[in-house]
Amino acid sequence: MVPGPLDAARGIFDLSATPAGGISPAGSDLDSTFDQFQLVGEIEERHELWGQPGKIKVTGFLSRGRAGEFADATALAAVTGQPADINAVRNYTSRPGVSLNLEQQVSPDVGVFARAGWADGAVEPWDFTDIDGTVSGGVSLTGRKWGRPDDTFGIAGVVNAISNAHEAFLNAGGLGIAVGDGRLPHPGLEDIFETYYSYAASQTTHLSLDYQFIATPAYNTDRGPVNAFAGRFHWQF
């Protein structure tokens, strides 16, 4: 299952600590020295609008560690004639980013959200997904109107983007965390639509069905569209 809008948005600013020493992004080892790290700050405001609760949250981060700049990898590929290799140009550097999160309850049965995120597209991301900018929004509602108050129906959309340097890197044969076709001659925004229904089988058990439509997967307009289906079983005690 591909990441949904919530996951995509989260991938912009929710990065884990980067391993130390010769360890590089997307590695499996943990840093025991904290030589490579991330600073995160967050401000949250909670309010009532028309008598309904809501909140606004701003999150900023600064990741410090071994990572490569896309322009360096692309330039090296032009000299060697080989596919762009981000591993060959890594050094100790920073990648900043920021996100804005809005959540608002419209009524006891309806809620809306909107999210936007940005990260420095000159430097490769450390973990999760290849996104330098994202905007998403959606609506969720309970099933009270059709006699299922414990059920939830949701719909959301997301638009993801990468920087020009990131595009050039992928077009030069570079590989990211989860994307890379060897070439990217016709780049575009990655558009995702998602909807789900959570069915309450009991107070402790929920069954969910999820559908995603990805119009331009991996920023490649020569690919897609892709339809993804998923199911989820949740039981708590």
C-alpha positions in Angstrom: 0.0 0.0 0.0 1.4 3.4 -0.9 1.4 6.2 1.7 -1.9 8.0 2.0 -2.3 11.8 2.2 -1.7 11.8 6.0 1.5 9.8 5.6 2.6 11.9 2.7 2.2 15.1 4.6 3.9 13.6 7.6 6.8 12.5 5.6 7.8 16.1 5.0 8.5 17.0 8.6 8.5 13.8 10.7 12.0 12.5 10.2 13.8 10.1 12.6 17.4 10.7 13.8 20.0 9.9 11.2 22.7 7.3 12.1 26.2 8.5 12.8 29.7 8.0 11.4 29.7 6.5 7.9 26.0 5.6 8.3 23.8 7.4 5.8 20.1 8.3 5.2 17.6 5.4 5.2 20.0 3.2 7.1 19.0 0.5 9.6 21.5 1.3 12.4 20.9 3.8 15.2 23.3 6.6 16.2 24.7 6.0 19.7 26.8 9.2 19.7 24.2 11.8 18.6 26.8 13.1 16.1 23.9 13.3 13.7 20.6 14.5 15.0 17.4 16.5 14.5 16.1 19.5 16.3 12.3 19.9 16.3 10.1 22.7 17.6 6.3 23.0 17.6 3.8 25.6 18.5 0.1 24.7 18.9 -3.0 26.9 19.3 -6.3 25.4 20.4 -9.5 27.3 20.0 -13.3 27.2 19.5 -14.9 28.3 16.2 -18.7 28.6 16.2 -18.7 26.6 19.3 -16.6 23.8 17.8 -13.1 22.8 18.8 -10.1 23.2 16.5 -6.4 23.7 16.5 -3.5 25.2 14.5 0.0 23.7 14.7 3.3 24.9 13.3 6.2 22.4 13.3 9.8 23.2 12.3 12.8 20.9 12.1 16.5 21.0 11.3 18.2 17.7 10.5 22.0 17.5 10.8 23.9 14.6 9.4 25.6 13.0 6.4 23.5 13.6 3.3 24.1 14.5 -0.4 23.0 17.5 -2.4 21.1 16.7 -5.6 23.0 19.2 -7.7 26.4 17.7 -6.8 25.2 14.2 -7.7 23.8 15.4 -11.0 27.0 17.2 -11.8 29.1 14.2 -11.0 26.9 12.0 -13.3 27.5 14.5 -16.2 31.3 14.1 -15.8 31.4 10.3 -15.3 28.6 9.4 -17.7 27.1 7.1 -15.0 23.7 7.4 -13.3 23.5 10.0 -10.6 24.7 8.5 -7.3 23.8 10.4 -4.1 26.0 8.1 -2.1 29.1 9.5 -3.8 28.5 13.1 -2.7 27.4 12.8 0.9 28.9 15.1 3.5 27.9 16.6 6.9 25.1 19.1 6.2 21.7 20.4 7.2 18.1 20.0 5.9 15.5 22.3 7.4 11.8 22.1 7.0 8.5 23.4 8.3 4.8 22.4 8.3 1.4 23.9 9.1 -1.5 21.7 10.4 -5.1 22.9 10.7 -7.9 20.8 12.2 -11.4 22.0 12.8 -14.6 20.2 14.0 -17.5 21.6 12.0 -20.2 19.7 14.0 -20.1 16.7 16.4 -20.2 14.4 13.3 -18.0 16.3 10.8 -14.4 17.3 10.9 -12.0 18.9 8.4 -8.2 19.2 8.1 -5.7 20.9 5.9 -1.9 20.5 6.0 1.1 22.0 4.2 4.8 21.2 4.4 8.1 22.2 3.0 11.7 20.9 3.3 14.9 22.0 1.6 14.8 20.4 -1.8 18.5 20.8 -2.4 19.4 18.1 0.1 18.2 14.5 0.0 15.6 13.5 2.6 16.7 11.2 5.4 13.7 8.8 5.8 10.2 7.8 4.8 9.5 9.4 1.4 10.7 11.6 -1.5 8.8 14.8 -0.9 10.1 18.4 -0.8 6.6 20.1 -0.6 3.1 18.9 0.1 -0.4 20.3 0.5 -3.3 18.1 1.6 -6.9 18.4 2.9 -9.8 16.2 3.8 -13.1 15.6 5.6 -14.2 12.9 8.0 -17.7 12.2 9.3 -19.4 9.7 11.5 -22.1 7.4 10.4 -24.7 8.9 12.7 -26.8 10.0 9.7 -27.3 6.5 8.5 -27.6 4.9 11.9 -24.0 3.9 12.4 -22.6 6.4 14.9 -19.4 4.5 15.6 -18.5 4.2 11.9 -16.3 6.8 10.1 -16.1 7.8 6.5 -13.3 9.9 5.2 -12.1 11.5 2.0 -8.8 13.4 1.4 -6.5 14.6 -1.4 -2.9 15.5 -1.5 -0.5 17.2 -3.9 3.2 16.4 -3.5 6.1 18.1 -5.2 9.9 17.9 -5.5 12.4 20.6 -6.2 14.0 21.3 -9.7 17.3 19.9 -8.4 15.5 16.8 -7.2 13.8 16.4 -10.6 17.2 16.8 -12.4 18.7 14.2 -10.1 16.0 11.6 -10.9 16.2 12.4 -14.6 20.0 11.7 -14.5 19.2 8.2 -13.2 19.2 8.9 -9.5 17.3 6.8 -7.0 15.5 8.1 -4.0 14.1 6.4 -0.9 11.1 5.0 -2.8 11.2 6.5 -6.3 13.3 6.5 -9.4 12.7 5.2 -13.0 16.1 5.8 -14.4 14.8 8.9 -16.2 12.3 11.6 -15.5 11.9 13.5 -18.8 8.3 14.6 -18.1 8.0 15.5 -14.4 4.8 16.5 -12.7 3.1 16.9 -9.4 2.1 13.7 -7.6 -1.7 13.9 -7.1 -3.4 11.4 -4.7 -7.0 10.9 -3.8 -8.0 8.7 -0.9 -11.2 7.5 0.7 -11.9 5.0 3.4 -14.7 3.6 5.5 -14.2 2.3 9.1 -16.9 -0.2 10.1 -17.5 -0.7 13.8 -18.1 -4.4 14.2 -18.2 -3.9 18.0 -16.9 -1.4 20.6 -13.5 -3.0 20.4 -13.3 -4.1 16.8 -13.2 -2.0 13.6 -12.9 -3.2 9.9 -11.7 -0.6 7.4 -11.6 -0.5 3.6 -9.3 2.1 1.9 -9.0 3.2 -1.8 -6.3 5.4 -3.2 -6.0 6.9 -6.7 -2.5 8.1 -7.7 -2.6 10.2 -10.9 1.1 10.7 -11.3 3.1 8.2 -9.2 6.7 9.2 -8.4 6.3 12.6 -10.2 6.4 10.8 -13.5 3.7 11.8 -15.9 4.6 8.9 -18.1 3.5 6.5 -15.4 0.0 5.8 -13.9 -2.6 6.2 -12.9 -2.4 3.7 -10.1 -5.3 2.3 -8.1 -4.5 0.9 -4.6 -6.8 -1.0 -2.3 -6.3 -1.9 1.3 -8.0 -3.4 4.3 -7.4 -3.0 8.0 -8.5 -4.9 11.0 -8.3 -3.1 14.4 -8.9 -4.8 17.7 -8.3 -3.4 21.1 -8.6 -4.7 24.6 
